[in-house]
Amino acid sequence: FGVGQKAAILISGRGCAFHCGFCANLFPGKLRLRSPENVIAEIMELKEKFGVTAFRDEADTLTANRKWLEQYCRLLAPLKVTWKGHTRSDLLDKETVAMLREAGMIECGLGVESGDPAVLKLINKKDTVEEHIHAVQLLKQGGIISKVYLISGLPGETEESLKLTQRFMQQAKPDKWTLSLFQPLPGSDIWNWPQR
């Protein structure tokens, strides 16, 4: 966020409807969202009491529930705050990106993990390299900073996987990226069933 701008972190929802093999989400397979009105009340309180004009929403998949998102963005837009959030590439389209931008979103993070389709399949990612490239393009065209999250050392990764991830980065050209080393987390499918 801007220099001197007061920012906060909030969570509009917990859990995720997806089952990525590396994730140790405490609420696997279930997305629990606060009501849009409840989240807006928190944002207004942060703004009025503490002068917060920016926030990061740490929900994993902000765009998973279309009806919820439409209401959230409709209520958020008049507050004139800027914010960052996360979602999945296969849950973005042009209309959704425009709605997010209108509501003040300035940066969207996408869990890409790898540019190798074989690795994505092995970790049960359920979205494709093509969808990741398309999502980055949609965000950039819609005026939202695109950020991708990558993981190195995932099961099944090879030298060719690294080349495919490099190719993805060259094709997609995201604005920002984060590379993490794979860590098998207790509770994740990879931790529980490494033989798979």
N, C-alpha and C positions, 0 to 999 in steps of 0.2 A: 504494500500500500504506500501511499505518498508519505514523504518525510513530515513528521509532526502530526500525522493523521492518527487519531485514536481508533484502535481496532480491537475486536474481541473474537473469541471462538465460541460457536454454539453448535448444537447437534439437533437437527430437525427430525431425525429418525435413527433407529438402531436396527441392526440386522441387515440381511440381504436375501433376496429370493433365489440367489444363485449358489452354486456349490463348487467354487474353484478349489482345486486340490491343495493349494498352499495356504489357504485362509483358515484362521482359527477363530472366526467370528463366533461370538457367544450365542448368537441367535441365527444359526444356519437355516436356510430355507424359508425364513420368515422375516418380512419387513414390517417393522413397527414404527409408524409415523405419528408424530405429534400433530394435533390439528393445526392448520395454517394460522388460525386466529391465535393460538397459544404461542406459536413461534413469533408472530408479528408483535404480540404483547411484550415478549422478551426483548425484541429488537428496539421497540419504542422506549422501553425502560432503560436500556443501555444508552440509547441516544439522549434521552431527556436527563437522566441522572448523572451520566458520566461523559457525555459529549462524544460518544462513539459514532463514527460515520462510516465505518467499514467493518466487515466481519468475514470469517471463514466458516462455512457450514461443513462440518466433518461427517455428515451422513455419507454412506458409501455409494448409494445410487439414487441421486436426487430426482432423476427423471423416470423412475420405475412406475410410478402411479400417475397417469396423465391427469385424471380429475383433480387429484391433490395438488399437482404442480400448477395447473391452471389457476386454481384458487390462491395458492401461495404467491405466485407471480403477480396476480391482479392486486392483491393486498400490499405486496412489497413495493411495487413500482412508485406509488406516490410518496414513499418515505425518502426517496432520493439518497439511498445509501449505495455504496459499492461493495461487492462481495465476490468471494471465490468459493468454488464447490467442486464436487466430483461426480462422475457417473460412468456408465459403460458406453462404449462406442456404438453398440447395436441398439442403444436407447436414445439416439439422437437423430433428428431430422431437421430440415431447414426451418420449419415452423417452430419447433421447440427451441432452437438456437435463438431465433428472433424474440421469442417470448422471454427467454432468460436474459438476453441483452436489454430488453425493454425494462426488465425488473432490476437492472443495475449490475448484473454479473459481468465481471471483467476478466476472470480466468476460470477455466474448467480443466480439471485433471481427469485423465483417462487411464485406466489400468490396462496397459497394452501387454506388459510382461515380456513378450518375445515376438520376434518377427518370423519365427519358424512355425508353420501350421502344425507340424507333428508335435511340437512341444505344447502348443495351445490345446491340442486334442488330448494329450496325455494328462494335462493338469485340469481338464474339464472346464476350460475357459468359456466355451460356448459362443465365442465370437471370432471373427476371422481377421486376417491381416488386411484384407480389402476393406472391411468395415472400419478398422482402425484408421487407415489412410483417409477414407471418406469422412470420418468424424473430425479428424484434424482439419481437413479442408473446409468442412461446414463451419467449424468454430472460427477459423481465420477469415472466411468470407463474411461471417456474421459479426465481426469486430470483437471477438472474445479471444483472449490469449489462450493458446492451446498448450497444455502440459501433459507429457506422457510419463507414466511410471513403468520402468523396466526392471526385470529381475535377472541377474546372472547366476548361473549354477543350478537352474531348475532341472528336475529329473528328465533325462532324455536329451539334454543339451549336448551338442557336438561343435566342432570347429565350424561346420557348415551352418549350424544354428546361429552362431555369432555373425557369420557373413550375411545371413538372411536378415538378422536384426539390423545390421549396418545398412543393408539395402532398404529396409523399411524406413529408417531414419532419413536416408537420402531422398526417398520418394515422398514421404509425408512432410518432412521439414517442420516438425513442431517448433513452437516458439521457445519452449522450455522442456527440460527433461530431468528425471531423477533415476539413477541406477542404484539398485540395492543388491546385496548379495543374498542369495536364497538361504533361508534359515528354517529348517523344519520345526514348525511351531506345534507344541502340544495341543491336541484337539483337532488339528487339520487332518484331512484324509491322508496326506502323504506321511504324516507322523503315525497315524493309526494303522495304515495298511501300506507300508513301504514296498512290499512285494509287488503291488500293482504297478 
